[in-house]
Amino acid sequence: MKMEKLKRSVQACVAVMLFGVAGTAAAQGYIGVGAGLTTVNLCDDLFALGATSCDDEDTGLKLFGGYKFNPNFAVEGAWIDLGEVSASAGGGTVTAELDGIQVAAVGMIPINPQFGVFGKIGVYMWDATVSATGFGSVSDDGHDIMFGAGVSWNLTSKFGLRAEWERFDIDGDDVDFLSVGAQFNF
C-alpha cells in the first residue's frame, strides 16, 4: 500500500515537472564524459591499524547526461567509476574498487553566455568489491548522499568544457572526485 502511494507521488511530481517545462525555449539535453583524480580519505586510519603502505588515490572516470529545464536548473544522471584503493600489511594486500550511478539536482548560475558555475546534490548508488590476498573477494553495495560544485565553459552552443569537484559519503568515508570533462548539448 505504501509503495503504491509512493509510486503515485513520484508520477505526479514527474508530470508537474514535464508540464512546467513544456515550451521552455532554454530546455535542452546534454551528455558528456569526464576524468580526474579520486581520493579516498582513509590512509591515516589504515596506518593506525598497522598498514605498511597505502594508496588512496586513483583515476576516476564518468559518463553523464542531463536535462536543463531552464538556465538555472537541471537533473543529471551519471555512471562514475571512482577507481581503486589499496593497502598492504604483513605481506598481504587489500584492494577496493568502487563504481556506481548518481542522480542529482543541479543548480546553475550563468555568468555570461560562455561561463557559468553550478552546484549539485543527489544520491550515489554504489557497488564496491574488496579483495584480500589469500581471502578472495567480497562485494557490497548501498546508496549515500553526494554533493559537488563546478564551472562550465561553453566554447559553442553545442560543445563545452567543465571542471568539477564532487564528494561522496560512502558509508561514512569521504571520497573526493576532482574531474574535467567535455559536454555536448543537443
C-alpha positions as a Markdown table, in Angstrom:
| # | Residue | x | y | z |
|---|---|---|---|---|
| 1 | Met | 0.0 | 0.0 | 0.0 |
| 2 | Lys | 2.8 | 2.5 | 1.0 |
| 3 | Met | 4.7 | 1.5 | -2.2 |
| 4 | Glu | 1.7 | 2.3 | -4.4 |
| 5 | Lys | 1.2 | 5.7 | -2.7 |
| 6 | Leu | 4.9 | 6.5 | -3.2 |
| 7 | Lys | 4.7 | 5.4 | -6.9 |
| 8 | Arg | 1.7 | 7.7 | -7.5 |
| 9 | Ser | 3.5 | 10.6 | -5.8 |
| 10 | Val | 6.6 | 10.2 | -8.0 |
| 11 | Gln | 4.5 | 10.0 | -11.1 |
| 12 | Ala | 2.6 | 13.2 | -10.1 |
| 13 | Cys | 5.9 | 15.0 | -9.5 |
| 14 | Val | 7.3 | 14.0 | -12.9 |
| 15 | Ala | 4.1 | 15.1 | -14.6 |
| 16 | Val | 4.2 | 18.5 | -12.9 |
| 17 | Met | 7.9 | 18.9 | -13.9 |
| 18 | Leu | 7.1 | 18.0 | -17.6 |
| 19 | Phe | 4.1 | 20.3 | -17.8 |
| 20 | Gly | 6.2 | 23.1 | -16.2 |
| 21 | Val | 8.9 | 22.9 | -18.9 |
| 22 | Ala | 6.7 | 22.4 | -21.9 |
| 23 | Gly | 7.5 | 25.1 | -24.3 |
| 24 | Thr | 10.6 | 26.4 | -22.4 |
| 25 | Ala | 12.9 | 27.7 | -25.0 |
| 26 | Ala | 16.0 | 27.2 | -22.8 |
| 27 | Ala | 15.3 | 23.5 | -22.2 |
| 28 | Gln | 18.0 | 21.2 | -23.6 |
| 29 | Gly | 19.6 | 17.9 | -23.0 |
| 30 | Tyr | 23.3 | 17.2 | -22.7 |
| 31 | Ile | 25.7 | 14.3 | -22.4 |
| 32 | Gly | 29.4 | 14.2 | -21.6 |
| 33 | Val | 32.5 | 12.4 | -20.3 |
| 34 | Gly | 35.0 | 13.3 | -17.6 |
| 35 | Ala | 38.1 | 12.0 | -16.0 |
| 36 | Gly | 40.1 | 13.0 | -12.9 |
| 37 | Leu | 41.6 | 12.3 | -9.6 |
| 38 | Thr | 39.8 | 10.3 | -6.9 |
| 39 | Thr | 40.9 | 10.4 | -3.3 |
| 40 | Val | 39.5 | 8.2 | -0.5 |
| 41 | Asn | 40.4 | 9.7 | 2.8 |
| 42 | Leu | 41.4 | 6.6 | 4.7 |
| 43 | Cys | 45.2 | 6.1 | 4.7 |
| 44 | Asp | 45.6 | 7.7 | 8.2 |
| 45 | Asp | 43.1 | 5.2 | 9.6 |
| 46 | Leu | 44.8 | 2.3 | 7.9 |
| 47 | Phe | 48.3 | 3.3 | 9.1 |
| 48 | Ala | 46.9 | 3.5 | 12.6 |
| 49 | Leu | 45.7 | -0.1 | 12.2 |
| 50 | Gly | 49.2 | -1.3 | 11.1 |
| 51 | Ala | 49.2 | -0.9 | 7.3 |
| 52 | Thr | 52.8 | -0.5 | 5.9 |
| 53 | Ser | 51.7 | 1.1 | 2.7 |
| 54 | Cys | 48.5 | 2.7 | 1.4 |
| 55 | Asp | 47.5 | 4.2 | -2.0 |
| 56 | Asp | 44.2 | 6.1 | -1.6 |
| 57 | Glu | 44.3 | 7.9 | -4.9 |
| 58 | Asp | 43.4 | 6.7 | -8.4 |
| 59 | Thr | 42.0 | 7.9 | -11.7 |
| 60 | Gly | 38.2 | 8.2 | -11.8 |
| 61 | Leu | 36.0 | 8.2 | -14.9 |
| 62 | Lys | 32.4 | 9.3 | -15.5 |
| 63 | Leu | 29.8 | 9.3 | -18.2 |
| 64 | Phe | 27.0 | 11.8 | -17.6 |
| 65 | Gly | 23.8 | 13.1 | -19.1 |
| 66 | Gly | 21.2 | 15.6 | -18.1 |
| 67 | Tyr | 18.3 | 17.8 | -19.0 |
| 68 | Lys | 18.3 | 21.6 | -18.4 |
| 69 | Phe | 14.7 | 22.6 | -17.6 |
| 70 | Asn | 15.8 | 26.3 | -17.7 |
| 71 | Pro | 19.0 | 28.2 | -17.5 |
| 72 | Asn | 19.2 | 27.6 | -13.7 |
| 73 | Phe | 18.0 | 24.0 | -13.1 |
| 74 | Ala | 18.9 | 20.6 | -14.4 |
| 75 | Val | 18.6 | 17.0 | -13.4 |
| 76 | Glu | 21.6 | 14.9 | -14.1 |
| 77 | Gly | 22.5 | 11.2 | -14.1 |
| 78 | Ala | 25.9 | 9.6 | -14.3 |
| 79 | Trp | 27.9 | 6.4 | -14.1 |
| 80 | Ile | 31.0 | 7.1 | -12.1 |
| 81 | Asp | 34.0 | 4.7 | -11.7 |
| 82 | Leu | 35.9 | 6.0 | -8.6 |
| 83 | Gly | 38.8 | 3.7 | -9.2 |
| 84 | Glu | 40.7 | 1.5 | -6.8 |
| 85 | Val | 42.5 | 2.0 | -3.4 |
| 86 | Ser | 44.9 | -0.5 | -1.8 |
| 87 | Ala | 46.8 | -1.1 | 1.4 |
| 88 | Ser | 49.5 | -3.6 | 2.5 |
| 89 | Ala | 50.3 | -5.1 | 5.8 |
| 90 | Gly | 52.1 | -8.2 | 7.0 |
| 91 | Gly | 52.8 | -9.4 | 3.4 |
| 92 | Gly | 49.2 | -9.2 | 2.3 |
| 93 | Thr | 47.4 | -6.7 | 0.2 |
| 94 | Val | 43.8 | -5.4 | 0.3 |
| 95 | Thr | 42.3 | -3.6 | -2.7 |
| 96 | Ala | 38.8 | -2.0 | -3.1 |
| 97 | Glu | 37.1 | -0.9 | -6.3 |
| 98 | Leu | 34.2 | 1.4 | -6.3 |
| 99 | Asp | 31.7 | 2.5 | -9.0 |
| 100 | Gly | 28.1 | 3.4 | -9.2 |
| 101 | Ile | 25.2 | 5.5 | -10.6 |
| 102 | Gln | 24.5 | 9.1 | -9.5 |
| 103 | Val | 21.3 | 11.1 | -9.8 |
| 104 | Ala | 21.5 | 14.7 | -8.8 |
| 105 | Ala | 19.6 | 18.1 | -9.0 |
| 106 | Val | 21.9 | 20.8 | -10.5 |
| 107 | Gly | 21.5 | 24.5 | -9.8 |
| 108 | Met | 23.3 | 26.7 | -12.3 |
| 109 | Ile | 24.2 | 30.4 | -12.4 |
| 110 | Pro | 25.2 | 31.6 | -15.9 |
| 111 | Ile | 27.8 | 34.4 | -15.6 |
| 112 | Asn | 27.6 | 35.2 | -19.3 |
| 113 | Pro | 26.8 | 33.1 | -22.4 |
| 114 | Gln | 30.2 | 31.3 | -22.2 |
| 115 | Phe | 30.8 | 30.8 | -18.5 |
| 116 | Gly | 28.8 | 29.6 | -15.6 |
| 117 | Val | 29.0 | 28.0 | -12.1 |
| 118 | Phe | 26.9 | 25.1 | -10.8 |
| 119 | Gly | 26.3 | 23.1 | -7.6 |
| 120 | Lys | 24.7 | 19.7 | -7.3 |
| 121 | Ile | 23.2 | 17.5 | -4.7 |
| 122 | Gly | 21.9 | 14.0 | -5.1 |
| 123 | Val | 22.4 | 10.3 | -4.3 |
| 124 | Tyr | 25.1 | 7.9 | -5.4 |
| 125 | Met | 24.1 | 4.2 | -5.6 |
| 126 | Trp | 27.5 | 2.4 | -5.3 |
| 127 | Asp | 28.9 | -1.1 | -5.7 |
| 128 | Ala | 32.2 | -2.0 | -4.0 |
| 129 | Thr | 34.4 | -5.0 | -4.5 |
| 130 | Val | 37.1 | -5.7 | -1.8 |
| 131 | Ser | 39.8 | -8.3 | -2.5 |
| 132 | Ala | 42.4 | -9.5 | 0.0 |
| 133 | Thr | 45.5 | -11.7 | -0.6 |
| 134 | Gly | 44.6 | -15.3 | 0.3 |
| 135 | Phe | 40.9 | -14.4 | 1.2 |
| 136 | Gly | 39.3 | -13.9 | -2.2 |
| 137 | Ser | 36.8 | -11.0 | -2.7 |
| 138 | Val | 33.5 | -9.8 | -1.3 |
| 139 | Ser | 31.1 | -7.3 | -2.8 |
| 140 | Asp | 28.9 | -4.7 | -1.1 |
| 141 | Asp | 26.5 | -2.0 | -2.3 |
| 142 | Gly | 24.5 | 0.8 | -1.0 |
| 143 | His | 23.4 | 4.4 | -1.6 |
| 144 | Asp | 24.6 | 7.6 | 0.0 |
| 145 | Ile | 24.4 | 11.3 | -0.4 |
| 146 | Met | 26.7 | 13.2 | -2.7 |
| 147 | Phe | 27.2 | 16.9 | -3.5 |
| 148 | Gly | 29.5 | 19.0 | -5.6 |
| 149 | Ala | 30.3 | 22.2 | -7.4 |
| 150 | Gly | 31.9 | 23.3 | -10.7 |
| 151 | Val | 32.4 | 25.7 | -13.5 |
| 152 | Ser | 31.4 | 25.4 | -17.1 |
| 153 | Trp | 32.8 | 27.0 | -20.3 |
| 154 | Asn | 30.7 | 26.8 | -23.4 |
| 155 | Leu | 33.0 | 27.0 | -26.5 |
| 156 | Thr | 30.0 | 26.9 | -28.8 |
| 157 | Ser | 26.3 | 26.4 | -28.3 |
| 158 | Lys | 26.7 | 22.6 | -28.8 |
| 159 | Phe | 30.1 | 22.0 | -27.0 |
| 160 | Gly | 31.6 | 23.0 | -23.7 |
| 161 | Leu | 34.1 | 22.0 | -21.1 |
| 162 | Arg | 33.6 | 21.7 | -17.4 |
| 163 | Ala | 35.6 | 21.2 | -14.2 |
| 164 | Glu | 34.0 | 20.0 | -11.0 |
| 165 | Trp | 34.6 | 18.7 | -7.5 |
| 166 | Glu | 32.3 | 16.0 | -6.1 |
| 167 | Arg | 32.2 | 14.5 | -2.7 |
| 168 | Phe | 30.6 | 11.1 | -2.0 |
| 169 | Asp | 29.9 | 10.0 | 1.6 |
| 170 | Ile | 30.3 | 6.2 | 1.2 |
| 171 | Asp | 29.3 | 4.5 | 4.5 |
| 172 | Gly | 30.8 | 7.4 | 6.5 |
| 173 | Asp | 34.0 | 7.7 | 4.4 |
| 174 | Asp | 34.6 | 10.8 | 2.3 |
| 175 | Val | 35.5 | 10.1 | -1.3 |
| 176 | Asp | 36.5 | 13.2 | -3.4 |
| 177 | Phe | 36.5 | 13.3 | -7.2 |
| 178 | Leu | 38.1 | 16.2 | -9.0 |
| 179 | Ser | 37.4 | 16.0 | -12.7 |
| 180 | Val | 37.5 | 17.8 | -16.1 |
| 181 | Gly | 35.2 | 16.9 | -18.9 |
| 182 | Ala | 33.6 | 17.6 | -22.2 |
| 183 | Gln | 29.9 | 18.3 | -22.6 |
| 184 | Phe | 27.8 | 18.0 | -25.7 |
| 185 | Asn | 24.5 | 19.9 | -25.8 |
| 186 | Phe | 21.5 | 19.0 | -28.0 |
